[in-house]
């Protein structure tokens, strides 16, 4: 007597199909990505850098393409730069920049974009709240045709005040900039280097990267990612400081959207 084998067969087929898709994506990734540059701003994160490096190496070990880690020290006053130098001495894939003074996260990203050697750029924070284990899955989505893949922290591991303030800020940003991004504040992003290097750089621009990339014609996708509580160190910004800065920058982004020059060349004899 046959006792309902369908669920088991369906489950097996689903797992098999997912496995095949995964291997196909990894195979295609060899031809769509030549080199990945991971850009990480650092400000007083001495306690987290060694663990971050270890997690990145483990997460990227299965990739067929080359990669580099570009750490941008944003004028740290602790021993972060010394730790970064040690990592760079031990592994040639680790490169670094050090600012003479604290300039902010946007400046750190801008400098990283400028010196990145990869055709794909991955950004993340140094505080270990972003999970490097999510990067391979985001790269798979990128290799399927997206120009930018954004992490979506569906279950944020922050305090209630910070979570609600972030939701309100995200709603306001989307409303004014006519966006639909669920979590533009997540630093974990994968981007086509050629496009992100073409966008205008200004203080606060890291909060609006999806919108700025779309102005360059980017196809943007979102992927649900893990978010972890901060276990060491302290947050480097206040909620209200960020809110006022974002409101000011949002008006500039809205102006850029309205005044953006876009065109498509139908024919030319220029090479």
C-alpha atoms as an extended CHARMM CRD file, in Angstrom:
* protein
*
       271  EXT
         1         1  UNK       CA              0.0000000000        0.0000000000        0.0000000000  PROA      1               0.0000000000
         2         2  UNK       CA              1.4090000000        3.3760000000       -1.0390000000  PROA      2               0.0000000000
         3         3  UNK       CA              1.3110000000        5.8410000000        1.8410000000  PROA      3               0.0000000000
         4         4  UNK       CA              1.5220000000        9.3440000000        0.3770000000  PROA      4               0.0000000000
         5         5  UNK       CA              5.0460000000        9.4060000000       -1.0840000000  PROA      5               0.0000000000
         6         6  UNK       CA              4.4000000000       12.7190000000       -2.8960000000  PROA      6               0.0000000000
         7         7  UNK       CA              5.6070000000       15.0510000000       -0.1220000000  PROA      7               0.0000000000
         8         8  UNK       CA              8.9560000000       13.2540000000        0.1410000000  PROA      8               0.0000000000
         9         9  UNK       CA              9.4170000000       13.2270000000       -3.6140000000  PROA      9               0.0000000000
        10        10  UNK       CA              8.5060000000       16.8930000000       -3.8410000000  PROA      10              0.0000000000
        11        11  UNK       CA             10.8780000000       17.7350000000       -1.0230000000  PROA      11              0.0000000000
        12        12  UNK       CA             13.7040000000       15.8420000000       -2.7210000000  PROA      12              0.0000000000
        13        13  UNK       CA             13.0130000000       17.5100000000       -6.0650000000  PROA      13              0.0000000000
        14        14  UNK       CA             12.9870000000       20.9430000000       -4.4340000000  PROA      14              0.0000000000
        15        15  UNK       CA             16.2860000000       20.3010000000       -2.7060000000  PROA      15              0.0000000000
        16        16  UNK       CA             17.8120000000       18.8710000000       -5.8760000000  PROA      16              0.0000000000
        17        17  UNK       CA             16.6030000000       21.7970000000       -7.9870000000  PROA      17              0.0000000000
        18        18  UNK       CA             17.9620000000       24.3130000000       -5.4780000000  PROA      18              0.0000000000
        19        19  UNK       CA             21.3120000000       22.5210000000       -5.4510000000  PROA      19              0.0000000000
        20        20  UNK       CA             21.5270000000       22.5330000000       -9.2560000000  PROA      20              0.0000000000
        21        21  UNK       CA             20.6530000000       26.2480000000       -9.3740000000  PROA      21              0.0000000000
        22        22  UNK       CA             23.3350000000       26.9550000000       -6.8030000000  PROA      22              0.0000000000
        23        23  UNK       CA             26.0330000000       25.1380000000       -8.7790000000  PROA      23              0.0000000000
        24        24  UNK       CA             24.9420000000       26.8100000000      -12.0290000000  PROA      24              0.0000000000
        25        25  UNK       CA             25.1570000000       30.2380000000      -10.3600000000  PROA      25              0.0000000000
        26        26  UNK       CA             28.6210000000       29.4740000000       -8.9930000000  PROA      26              0.0000000000
        27        27  UNK       CA             29.7210000000       28.2860000000      -12.4450000000  PROA      27              0.0000000000
        28        28  UNK       CA             28.3750000000       31.4110000000      -14.1500000000  PROA      28              0.0000000000
        29        29  UNK       CA             29.9660000000       33.6150000000      -11.5030000000  PROA      29              0.0000000000
        30        30  UNK       CA             33.3980000000       32.6250000000      -12.8240000000  PROA      30              0.0000000000
        31        31  UNK       CA             32.5820000000       34.3820000000      -16.0920000000  PROA      31              0.0000000000
        32        32  UNK       CA             30.5660000000       37.3640000000      -14.8240000000  PROA      32              0.0000000000
        33        33  UNK       CA             32.9360000000       38.4210000000      -12.0160000000  PROA      33              0.0000000000
        34        34  UNK       CA             36.6870000000       38.8180000000      -12.4010000000  PROA      34              0.0000000000
        35        35  UNK       CA             37.5690000000       40.3050000000       -9.0260000000  PROA      35              0.0000000000
        36        36  UNK       CA             35.6660000000       41.4270000000       -5.9250000000  PROA      36              0.0000000000
        37        37  UNK       CA             36.7010000000       44.3900000000       -3.7850000000  PROA      37              0.0000000000
        38        38  UNK       CA             35.2810000000       44.3920000000       -0.2490000000  PROA      38              0.0000000000
        39        39  UNK       CA             35.2680000000       47.9520000000        1.0960000000  PROA      39              0.0000000000
        40        40  UNK       CA             34.9840000000       48.3140000000        4.8650000000  PROA      40              0.0000000000
        41        41  UNK       CA             35.0850000000       51.6590000000        6.7080000000  PROA      41              0.0000000000
        42        42  UNK       CA             36.7520000000       51.3410000000       10.1080000000  PROA      42              0.0000000000
        43        43  UNK       CA             36.4500000000       53.7140000000       13.0490000000  PROA      43              0.0000000000
        44        44  UNK       CA             37.5970000000       52.4660000000       16.4530000000  PROA      44              0.0000000000
        45        45  UNK       CA             36.8420000000       48.7810000000       15.8130000000  PROA      45              0.0000000000
        46        46  UNK       CA             40.0670000000       47.2260000000       17.1530000000  PROA      46              0.0000000000
        47        47  UNK       CA             38.1530000000       44.4840000000       18.9730000000  PROA      47              0.0000000000
        48        48  UNK       CA             36.2880000000       43.2900000000       15.8800000000  PROA      48              0.0000000000
        49        49  UNK       CA             38.8110000000       43.3740000000       13.0290000000  PROA      49              0.0000000000
        50        50  UNK       CA             40.5090000000       40.0090000000       13.5600000000  PROA      50              0.0000000000
        51        51  UNK       CA             37.1800000000       38.1710000000       13.7750000000  PROA      51              0.0000000000
        52        52  UNK       CA             35.8420000000       40.0990000000       10.7730000000  PROA      52              0.0000000000
        53        53  UNK       CA             38.8610000000       39.1000000000        8.6900000000  PROA      53              0.0000000000
        54        54  UNK       CA             38.4630000000       35.4400000000        9.6840000000  PROA      54              0.0000000000
        55        55  UNK       CA             34.7590000000       35.3920000000        8.7940000000  PROA      55              0.0000000000
        56        56  UNK       CA             35.4180000000       37.0500000000        5.4290000000  PROA      56              0.0000000000
        57        57  UNK       CA             38.1230000000       34.5440000000        4.4870000000  PROA      57              0.0000000000
        58        58  UNK       CA             35.8530000000       31.6030000000        5.3740000000  PROA      58              0.0000000000
        59        59  UNK       CA             32.8830000000       33.0650000000        3.4790000000  PROA      59              0.0000000000
        60        60  UNK       CA             34.8840000000       33.7960000000        0.3190000000  PROA      60              0.0000000000
        61        61  UNK       CA             36.9150000000       30.5760000000        0.2960000000  PROA      61              0.0000000000
        62        62  UNK       CA             34.5790000000       28.8300000000       -2.1680000000  PROA      62              0.0000000000
        63        63  UNK       CA             34.5880000000       31.5910000000       -4.7870000000  PROA      63              0.0000000000
        64        64  UNK       CA             36.3510000000       30.9640000000       -8.0970000000  PROA      64              0.0000000000
        65        65  UNK       CA             37.1670000000       34.6550000000       -8.6670000000  PROA      65              0.0000000000
        66        66  UNK       CA             39.8730000000       36.7790000000       -7.0570000000  PROA      66              0.0000000000
        67        67  UNK       CA             39.0530000000       39.1120000000       -4.1860000000  PROA      67              0.0000000000
        68        68  UNK       CA             40.6010000000       41.7850000000       -2.0150000000  PROA      68              0.0000000000
        69        69  UNK       CA             39.7010000000       43.3960000000        1.3060000000  PROA      69              0.0000000000
        70        70  UNK       CA             40.0930000000       47.1740000000        1.3590000000  PROA      70              0.0000000000
        71        71  UNK       CA             39.9620000000       48.5530000000        4.9040000000  PROA      71              0.0000000000
        72        72  UNK       CA             39.5360000000       52.3340000000        5.1750000000  PROA      72              0.0000000000
        73        73  UNK       CA             40.6000000000       53.6010000000        8.5910000000  PROA      73              0.0000000000
        74        74  UNK       CA             38.5410000000       56.7290000000        9.2510000000  PROA      74              0.0000000000
        75        75  UNK       CA             40.9280000000       58.4230000000       11.6700000000  PROA      75              0.0000000000
        76        76  UNK       CA             40.5790000000       55.8470000000       14.4510000000  PROA      76              0.0000000000
        77        77  UNK       CA             41.8660000000       56.8450000000       17.8810000000  PROA      77              0.0000000000
        78        78  UNK       CA             42.2940000000       53.2880000000       19.1730000000  PROA      78              0.0000000000
        79        79  UNK       CA             44.5900000000       50.5380000000       17.8470000000  PROA      79              0.0000000000
        80        80  UNK       CA             42.5170000000       49.7860000000       14.7290000000  PROA      80              0.0000000000
        81        81  UNK       CA             45.2520000000       50.9480000000       12.3500000000  PROA      81              0.0000000000
        82        82  UNK       CA             47.8460000000       48.7450000000       14.0320000000  PROA      82              0.0000000000
        83        83  UNK       CA             45.5480000000       45.7220000000       13.6840000000  PROA      83              0.0000000000
        84        84  UNK       CA             44.9170000000       46.6070000000       10.0240000000  PROA      84              0.0000000000
        85        85  UNK       CA             48.6620000000       46.8440000000        9.3470000000  PROA      85              0.0000000000
        86        86  UNK       CA             49.1270000000       43.4080000000       10.8900000000  PROA      86              0.0000000000
        87        87  UNK       CA             46.4070000000       41.8840000000        8.7100000000  PROA      87              0.0000000000
        88        88  UNK       CA             47.9070000000       43.4880000000        5.5870000000  PROA      88              0.0000000000
        89        89  UNK       CA             51.4050000000       42.2090000000        6.4410000000  PROA      89              0.0000000000
        90        90  UNK       CA             50.0690000000       38.6630000000        6.8600000000  PROA      90              0.0000000000
        91        91  UNK       CA             47.8050000000       38.5890000000        3.7860000000  PROA      91              0.0000000000
        92        92  UNK       CA             48.5500000000       40.4730000000        0.5230000000  PROA      92              0.0000000000
        93        93  UNK       CA             44.8300000000       40.4330000000       -0.3010000000  PROA      93              0.0000000000
        94        94  UNK       CA             44.3140000000       42.9490000000        2.5240000000  PROA      94              0.0000000000
        95        95  UNK       CA             44.8600000000       46.5550000000        1.4510000000  PROA      95              0.0000000000
        96        96  UNK       CA             44.2190000000       49.6720000000        3.4750000000  PROA      96              0.0000000000
        97        97  UNK       CA             43.9080000000       53.4410000000        3.5200000000  PROA      97              0.0000000000
        98        98  UNK       CA             44.1880000000       55.5920000000        6.6270000000  PROA      98              0.0000000000
        99        99  UNK       CA             42.7050000000       59.0860000000        6.8770000000  PROA      99              0.0000000000
       100       100  UNK       CA             44.6430000000       61.8000000000        8.7070000000  PROA      100             0.0000000000
       101       101  UNK       CA             41.4350000000       62.6350000000       10.6040000000  PROA      101             0.0000000000
       102       102  UNK       CA             37.8860000000       61.3530000000       10.9650000000  PROA      102             0.0000000000
       103       103  UNK       CA             35.9430000000       62.1980000000        7.7840000000  PROA      103             0.0000000000
       104       104  UNK       CA             32.8460000000       60.0170000000        8.0340000000  PROA      104             0.0000000000
       105       105  UNK       CA             31.4490000000       56.8980000000        6.4040000000  PROA      105             0.0000000000
       106       106  UNK       CA             30.6660000000       58.4970000000        3.0410000000  PROA      106             0.0000000000
       107       107  UNK       CA             34.2660000000       59.6800000000        2.6660000000  PROA      107             0.0000000000
       108       108  UNK       CA             35.5220000000       56.2040000000        3.5690000000  PROA      108             0.0000000000
       109       109  UNK       CA             33.3010000000       54.5950000000        0.9320000000  PROA      109             0.0000000000
       110       110  UNK       CA             34.2840000000       57.2100000000       -1.6680000000  PROA      110             0.0000000000
       111       111  UNK       CA             37.9800000000       56.5660000000       -1.0950000000  PROA      111             0.0000000000
       112       112  UNK       CA             37.3850000000       52.8260000000       -1.2230000000  PROA      112             0.0000000000
       113       113  UNK       CA             35.4860000000       53.1110000000       -4.5100000000  PROA      113             0.0000000000
       114       114  UNK       CA             38.3540000000       55.1290000000       -5.9750000000  PROA      114             0.0000000000
       115       115  UNK       CA             41.0830000000       52.6380000000       -5.1000000000  PROA      115             0.0000000000
       116       116  UNK       CA             39.1100000000       49.3940000000       -5.5420000000  PROA      116             0.0000000000
       117       117  UNK       CA             40.6340000000       47.0960000000       -8.1340000000  PROA      117             0.0000000000
       118       118  UNK       CA             37.6440000000       44.8010000000       -8.6200000000  PROA      118             0.0000000000
       119       119  UNK       CA             34.8680000000       44.9410000000      -11.1780000000  PROA      119             0.0000000000
       120       120  UNK       CA             32.4210000000       44.1510000000       -8.3520000000  PROA      120             0.0000000000
       121       121  UNK       CA             32.3250000000       46.0750000000       -5.0800000000  PROA      121             0.0000000000
       122       122  UNK       CA             30.9440000000       44.7350000000       -1.8150000000  PROA      122             0.0000000000
       123       123  UNK       CA             30.4290000000       47.0990000000        1.1290000000  PROA      123             0.0000000000
       124       124  UNK       CA             29.8380000000       46.1920000000        4.7690000000  PROA      124             0.0000000000
       125       125  UNK       CA             30.4150000000       47.5150000000        8.2860000000  PROA      125             0.0000000000
       126       126  UNK       CA             33.3230000000       46.5190000000       10.5120000000  PROA      126             0.0000000000
       127       127  UNK       CA             31.2030000000       46.0110000000       13.6600000000  PROA      127             0.0000000000
       128       128  UNK       CA             30.2810000000       42.3700000000       12.8560000000  PROA      128             0.0000000000
       129       129  UNK       CA             26.5520000000       43.1230000000       12.7130000000  PROA      129             0.0000000000
       130       130  UNK       CA             26.6210000000       42.4050000000        8.9620000000  PROA      130             0.0000000000
       131       131  UNK       CA             27.1810000000       38.6730000000        8.3800000000  PROA      131             0.0000000000
       132       132  UNK       CA             29.8740000000       37.8830000000        5.7560000000  PROA      132             0.0000000000
       133       133  UNK       CA             28.2050000000       34.4800000000        5.2490000000  PROA      133             0.0000000000
       134       134  UNK       CA             25.4720000000       36.3060000000        3.2800000000  PROA      134             0.0000000000
       135       135  UNK       CA             27.8920000000       37.5440000000        0.6210000000  PROA      135             0.0000000000
       136       136  UNK       CA             27.9960000000       34.3970000000       -1.6170000000  PROA      136             0.0000000000
       137       137  UNK       CA             24.1810000000       34.3400000000       -1.9420000000  PROA      137             0.0000000000
       138       138  UNK       CA             24.1580000000       38.0450000000       -2.8390000000  PROA      138             0.0000000000
       139       139  UNK       CA             26.8470000000       37.4500000000       -5.4580000000  PROA      139             0.0000000000
       140       140  UNK       CA             24.6740000000       34.7200000000       -6.9770000000  PROA      140             0.0000000000
       141       141  UNK       CA             21.8280000000       37.2120000000       -7.4160000000  PROA      141             0.0000000000
       142       142  UNK       CA             24.2860000000       39.6950000000       -8.9130000000  PROA      142             0.0000000000
       143       143  UNK       CA             25.5500000000       37.0960000000      -11.4030000000  PROA      143             0.0000000000
       144       144  UNK       CA             21.9700000000       36.5450000000      -12.5810000000  PROA      144             0.0000000000
       145       145  UNK       CA             21.7520000000       40.0700000000      -14.0070000000  PROA      145             0.0000000000
       146       146  UNK       CA             21.4430000000       42.6000000000      -11.1760000000  PROA      146             0.0000000000
       147       147  UNK       CA             23.7640000000       45.6100000000      -11.0810000000  PROA      147             0.0000000000
       148       148  UNK       CA             23.2310000000       46.1030000000       -7.3700000000  PROA      148             0.0000000000
       149       149  UNK       CA             22.1020000000       43.7480000000       -4.6080000000  PROA      149             0.0000000000
       150       150  UNK       CA             20.9970000000       45.2550000000       -1.2950000000  PROA      150             0.0000000000
       151       151  UNK       CA             20.8510000000       43.4650000000        2.0210000000  PROA      151             0.0000000000
       152       152  UNK       CA             17.4880000000       43.5940000000        3.8060000000  PROA      152             0.0000000000
       153       153  UNK       CA             17.7370000000       43.1840000000        7.5910000000  PROA      153             0.0000000000
       154       154  UNK       CA             14.3200000000       41.6390000000        8.1480000000  PROA      154             0.0000000000
       155       155  UNK       CA             15.1070000000       40.9130000000       11.8170000000  PROA      155             0.0000000000
       156       156  UNK       CA             17.2770000000       43.7360000000       13.0750000000  PROA      156             0.0000000000
       157       157  UNK       CA             19.1860000000       43.0780000000       16.2870000000  PROA      157             0.0000000000
       158       158  UNK       CA             19.1290000000       46.6560000000       17.5710000000  PROA      158             0.0000000000
       159       159  UNK       CA             17.2550000000       48.4000000000       20.3620000000  PROA      159             0.0000000000
       160       160  UNK       CA             13.5630000000       49.2180000000       19.8810000000  PROA      160             0.0000000000
       161       161  UNK       CA             14.1580000000       52.9790000000       19.5610000000  PROA      161             0.0000000000
       162       162  UNK       CA             16.7800000000       52.4900000000       16.8700000000  PROA      162             0.0000000000
       163       163  UNK       CA             14.6310000000       50.0060000000       14.9570000000  PROA      163             0.0000000000
       164       164  UNK       CA             11.5650000000       52.2470000000       14.8760000000  PROA      164             0.0000000000
       165       165  UNK       CA             13.6000000000       55.3460000000       14.0620000000  PROA      165             0.0000000000
       166       166  UNK       CA             15.1800000000       53.4860000000       11.1480000000  PROA      166             0.0000000000
       167       167  UNK       CA             11.7790000000       52.3430000000        9.8390000000  PROA      167             0.0000000000
       168       168  UNK       CA             10.4260000000       55.8840000000        9.9510000000  PROA      168             0.0000000000
       169       169  UNK       CA             13.5360000000       57.2680000000        8.2520000000  PROA      169             0.0000000000
       170       170  UNK       CA             13.3600000000       54.5960000000        5.5570000000  PROA      170             0.0000000000
       171       171  UNK       CA              9.6740000000       55.3860000000        4.9370000000  PROA      171             0.0000000000
       172       172  UNK       CA             10.3760000000       59.1100000000        4.6430000000  PROA      172             0.0000000000
       173       173  UNK       CA             13.2990000000       58.5160000000        2.2760000000  PROA      173             0.0000000000
       174       174  UNK       CA             11.2010000000       56.2590000000        0.0720000000  PROA      174             0.0000000000
       175       175  UNK       CA              8.2750000000       58.6630000000        0.0840000000  PROA      175             0.0000000000
       176       176  UNK       CA             10.2700000000       61.7200000000       -0.9640000000  PROA      176             0.0000000000
       177       177  UNK       CA             12.6840000000       59.9750000000       -3.3400000000  PROA      177             0.0000000000
       178       178  UNK       CA              9.9110000000       57.7720000000       -4.7940000000  PROA      178             0.0000000000
       179       179  UNK       CA             11.7540000000       54.6020000000       -3.8480000000  PROA      179             0.0000000000
       180       180  UNK       CA             10.5760000000       51.1470000000       -2.7560000000  PROA      180             0.0000000000
       181       181  UNK       CA             13.7460000000       49.9270000000       -1.0240000000  PROA      181             0.0000000000
       182       182  UNK       CA             12.9800000000       48.1290000000        2.2370000000  PROA      182             0.0000000000
       183       183  UNK       CA             16.2980000000       48.7550000000        3.9820000000  PROA      183             0.0000000000
       184       184  UNK       CA             18.4890000000       51.3770000000        2.3530000000  PROA      184             0.0000000000
       185       185  UNK       CA             20.4500000000       51.7590000000        5.6020000000  PROA      185             0.0000000000
       186       186  UNK       CA             21.9680000000       48.2690000000        5.4280000000  PROA      186             0.0000000000
       187       187  UNK       CA             25.6720000000       48.6260000000        4.6100000000  PROA      187             0.0000000000
       188       188  UNK       CA             25.8890000000       45.1240000000        3.1200000000  PROA      188             0.0000000000
       189       189  UNK       CA             25.6170000000       45.7650000000       -0.6060000000  PROA      189             0.0000000000
       190       190  UNK       CA             26.9880000000       44.3190000000       -3.8610000000  PROA      190             0.0000000000
       191       191  UNK       CA             27.5070000000       46.7720000000       -6.7400000000  PROA      191             0.0000000000
       192       192  UNK       CA             28.8570000000       46.9580000000      -10.2550000000  PROA      192             0.0000000000
       193       193  UNK       CA             32.0910000000       48.9360000000       -9.8450000000  PROA      193             0.0000000000
       194       194  UNK       CA             31.8220000000       50.8280000000      -13.1220000000  PROA      194             0.0000000000
       195       195  UNK       CA             28.4260000000       52.2220000000      -12.1150000000  PROA      195             0.0000000000
       196       196  UNK       CA             29.1460000000       53.0810000000       -8.4870000000  PROA      196             0.0000000000
       197       197  UNK       CA             32.3400000000       54.8940000000       -9.4780000000  PROA      197             0.0000000000
       198       198  UNK       CA             30.2820000000       57.1160000000      -11.8030000000  PROA      198             0.0000000000
       199       199  UNK       CA             27.8450000000       58.4010000000       -9.1690000000  PROA      199             0.0000000000
       200       200  UNK       CA             28.3820000000       61.8140000000       -7.5150000000  PROA      200             0.0000000000
       201       201  UNK       CA             30.1290000000       61.6340000000       -4.1610000000  PROA      201             0.0000000000
       202       202  UNK       CA             28.9550000000       63.7780000000       -1.2500000000  PROA      202             0.0000000000
       203       203  UNK       CA             28.6220000000       63.5270000000        2.5120000000  PROA      203             0.0000000000
       204       204  UNK       CA             25.6780000000       61.2540000000        3.2750000000  PROA      204             0.0000000000
       205       205  UNK       CA             25.6250000000       59.6270000000       -0.1570000000  PROA      205             0.0000000000
       206       206  UNK       CA             26.0060000000       56.1260000000        1.3380000000  PROA      206             0.0000000000
       207       207  UNK       CA             22.3920000000       56.3470000000        2.5960000000  PROA      207             0.0000000000
       208       208  UNK       CA             21.0940000000       56.8290000000       -0.9580000000  PROA      208             0.0000000000
       209       209  UNK       CA             23.2450000000       54.4480000000       -2.9960000000  PROA      209             0.0000000000
       210       210  UNK       CA             20.2820000000       52.4770000000       -4.4460000000  PROA      210             0.0000000000
       211       211  UNK       CA             18.6640000000       55.6700000000       -5.7750000000  PROA      211             0.0000000000
       212       212  UNK       CA             21.9580000000       57.0350000000       -7.1000000000  PROA      212             0.0000000000
       213       213  UNK       CA             22.7370000000       53.7160000000       -8.7920000000  PROA      213             0.0000000000
       214       214  UNK       CA             19.3080000000       53.7010000000      -10.4480000000  PROA      214             0.0000000000
       215       215  UNK       CA             20.0950000000       57.1150000000      -11.9190000000  PROA      215             0.0000000000
       216       216  UNK       CA             22.9960000000       55.3710000000      -13.6740000000  PROA      216             0.0000000000
       217       217  UNK       CA             20.5830000000       52.7630000000      -15.0650000000  PROA      217             0.0000000000
       218       218  UNK       CA             21.2390000000       50.0370000000      -12.4960000000  PROA      218             0.0000000000
       219       219  UNK       CA             18.9300000000       47.0790000000      -11.9660000000  PROA      219             0.0000000000
       220       220  UNK       CA             18.5690000000       46.7490000000       -8.1720000000  PROA      220             0.0000000000
       221       221  UNK       CA             17.6170000000       43.5920000000       -6.2480000000  PROA      221             0.0000000000
       222       222  UNK       CA             17.0850000000       42.9580000000       -2.5260000000  PROA      222             0.0000000000
       223       223  UNK       CA             18.1180000000       39.8820000000       -0.5620000000  PROA      223             0.0000000000
       224       224  UNK       CA             17.1170000000       39.0250000000        2.9970000000  PROA      224             0.0000000000
       225       225  UNK       CA             20.2420000000       38.9160000000        5.1770000000  PROA      225             0.0000000000
       226       226  UNK       CA             21.1990000000       38.0580000000        8.7160000000  PROA      226             0.0000000000
       227       227  UNK       CA             21.7220000000       40.8560000000       11.2260000000  PROA      227             0.0000000000
       228       228  UNK       CA             23.5740000000       40.3360000000       14.4830000000  PROA      228             0.0000000000
       229       229  UNK       CA             23.6900000000       42.3040000000       17.7430000000  PROA      229             0.0000000000
       230       230  UNK       CA             26.8090000000       44.3360000000       18.3790000000  PROA      230             0.0000000000
       231       231  UNK       CA             28.8370000000       42.3770000000       20.9370000000  PROA      231             0.0000000000
       232       232  UNK       CA             31.8750000000       44.6540000000       21.2300000000  PROA      232             0.0000000000
       233       233  UNK       CA             32.4570000000       48.3660000000       20.8410000000  PROA      233             0.0000000000
       234       234  UNK       CA             29.8240000000       51.0960000000       20.5900000000  PROA      234             0.0000000000
       235       235  UNK       CA             27.7660000000       52.6560000000       17.7970000000  PROA      235             0.0000000000
       236       236  UNK       CA             29.5100000000       55.6410000000       16.2410000000  PROA      236             0.0000000000
       237       237  UNK       CA             26.4850000000       57.8440000000       15.5920000000  PROA      237             0.0000000000
       238       238  UNK       CA             23.3380000000       59.0960000000       17.2950000000  PROA      238             0.0000000000
       239       239  UNK       CA             19.7940000000       58.6570000000       15.9960000000  PROA      239             0.0000000000
       240       240  UNK       CA             18.9200000000       62.3450000000       15.8500000000  PROA      240             0.0000000000
       241       241  UNK       CA             22.2470000000       63.4210000000       14.3450000000  PROA      241             0.0000000000
       242       242  UNK       CA             21.6900000000       60.9680000000       11.5200000000  PROA      242             0.0000000000
       243       243  UNK       CA             18.0500000000       62.0230000000       11.1180000000  PROA      243             0.0000000000
       244       244  UNK       CA             18.8660000000       65.6980000000       10.5900000000  PROA      244             0.0000000000
       245       245  UNK       CA             21.7080000000       64.8970000000        8.1800000000  PROA      245             0.0000000000
       246       246  UNK       CA             19.5260000000       62.4900000000        6.1960000000  PROA      246             0.0000000000
       247       247  UNK       CA             16.7150000000       65.0300000000        5.8610000000  PROA      247             0.0000000000
       248       248  UNK       CA             19.1150000000       67.6050000000        4.4580000000  PROA      248             0.0000000000
       249       249  UNK       CA             20.7140000000       65.1130000000        2.0530000000  PROA      249             0.0000000000
       250       250  UNK       CA             17.3210000000       63.8170000000        0.9320000000  PROA      250             0.0000000000
       251       251  UNK       CA             16.4160000000       67.1880000000       -0.5560000000  PROA      251             0.0000000000
       252       252  UNK       CA             19.6520000000       67.1290000000       -2.5520000000  PROA      252             0.0000000000
       253       253  UNK       CA             18.9260000000       63.6220000000       -3.8520000000  PROA      253             0.0000000000
       254       254  UNK       CA             15.3980000000       64.6120000000       -4.8620000000  PROA      254             0.0000000000
       255       255  UNK       CA             16.8330000000       67.5980000000       -6.7490000000  PROA      255             0.0000000000
       256       256  UNK       CA             19.3340000000       65.3010000000       -8.4920000000  PROA      256             0.0000000000
       257       257  UNK       CA             16.5170000000       62.9690000000       -9.5540000000  PROA      257             0.0000000000
       258       258  UNK       CA             14.5670000000       65.8320000000      -11.1120000000  PROA      258             0.0000000000
       259       259  UNK       CA             17.5960000000       67.3860000000      -12.8230000000  PROA      259             0.0000000000
       260       260  UNK       CA             19.3750000000       64.1980000000      -13.8680000000  PROA      260             0.0000000000
       261       261  UNK       CA             20.4700000000       64.0660000000      -17.5220000000  PROA      261             0.0000000000
       262       262  UNK       CA             19.7010000000       60.7390000000      -19.1500000000  PROA      262             0.0000000000
       263       263  UNK       CA             19.9530000000       59.7400000000      -22.7890000000  PROA      263             0.0000000000
       264       264  UNK       CA             20.3320000000       56.7040000000      -25.0450000000  PROA      264             0.0000000000
       265       265  UNK       CA             22.5250000000       56.8740000000      -28.1460000000  PROA      265             0.0000000000
       266       266  UNK       CA             20.7850000000       55.2650000000      -31.1120000000  PROA      266             0.0000000000
       267       267  UNK       CA             23.6570000000       55.5670000000      -33.5910000000  PROA      267             0.0000000000
       268       268  UNK       CA             27.2460000000       56.8340000000      -33.7310000000  PROA      268             0.0000000000
       269       269  UNK       CA             30.4470000000       56.4590000000      -35.7110000000  PROA      269             0.0000000000
       270       270  UNK       CA             32.6930000000       57.1860000000      -32.7240000000  PROA      270             0.0000000000
       271       271  UNK       CA             34.8220000000       54.4180000000      -31.3020000000  PROA      271             0.0000000000
